[in-house]
Amino acid sequence: MGKQLFERFDGVQITESMLQEASVLFSKNYGVWGEQGTGKFAKPGSRVRLSKERLRSQCLPDNEICSYVRVTVDDQLAGNAFACHWTANNKSVCWVTQLVVDRNYRERGLAKGLLNQLKRNDIDIYGLMSSHPAACLASAKAFGDSISTIKLGFIRRYAEEVMKASPITYIKDAKLRGSVFTPGDTSGLVSSVDSGFFVDHSEPLEVLASVREDMEWPLGELFDGHEFFLIFEAKRRSRSRFTSTPDS
């Protein structure tokens, strides 16, 4: 792979041209609508598209601290990520609101590199909702150790308060699902949210099947309209700062 350049922009440094290029990258690479997609443009099999105006409203809420990171390879945009920061019960949260890598540059460690650019010394909790196992794996490597060592007890303890404090509507309105949150749940879900986002899961399920050939997947099944849910304790913090239930 050619020359890589990672860049980070915060707040007013995020320009309209950056949002436009992010909109194009998303619309070309994110995915397609599933059979249950609803809305004027949510036709099954058609690409999920996102205008720069909608991107701003979803990822850059007014009066909040937000960041944008991108990576270019030989001066070509290869991937980017957005994050929003808020406080939940005196804990600083950095939430990844979008992570996209051009399909021509995947499986080269760019997603982890982008997420590493979002890390700050004053963050207590990192979070992500995603239907794609690759995004979950990258976030676990960037914010934790690996997906196999994810702390389900930490997720159980802090998920609700982190989501409730979110200034982003689709995060606040998502419904926690799975055995982490509902003891006795036998659906196969472990740590998920019902986001009502009916993107087609054919590719994510293929990736999930491949991942499961090599390791035990701790987050459970992936249902239509659902996404995996992850939060991580920032590595710099000691456990004594949190009151956590058992990790499984």
Salt bridges, closest charged atoms under 4 A:
GLU7 OE1 - ARG70 NE 2.90
ASP10 OD1 - ARG8 NE 3.09
GLU16 OE1 - LYS52 NZ 3.02
GLU16 OE2 - ARG56 NH2 2.68
GLU21 OE2 - ARG70 NH1 2.72
GLU53 OE2 - LYS52 NZ 3.25
ASP122 OD2 - ARG120 NH2 2.81
ASP124 OD1 - ARG236 NH2 3.99
ASP124 OD1 - ARG237 NE 2.62
ASP124 OD1 - ARG241 NH2 3.59
ASP145 OD1 - LYS235 NZ 3.98
GLU161 OE2 - LYS91 NZ 3.74
GLU161 OE1 - ARG157 NH1 3.25
GLU203 OE2 - ARG106 NH1 3.40
GLU203 OE2 - HIS132 NE2 3.56
GLU221 OE2 - ARG212 NH2 3.30
ASP224 OD1 - HIS201 ND1 3.90
GLU233 OE1 - LYS151 NZ 3.62
ASP247 OD2 - ARG239 NH2 3.81
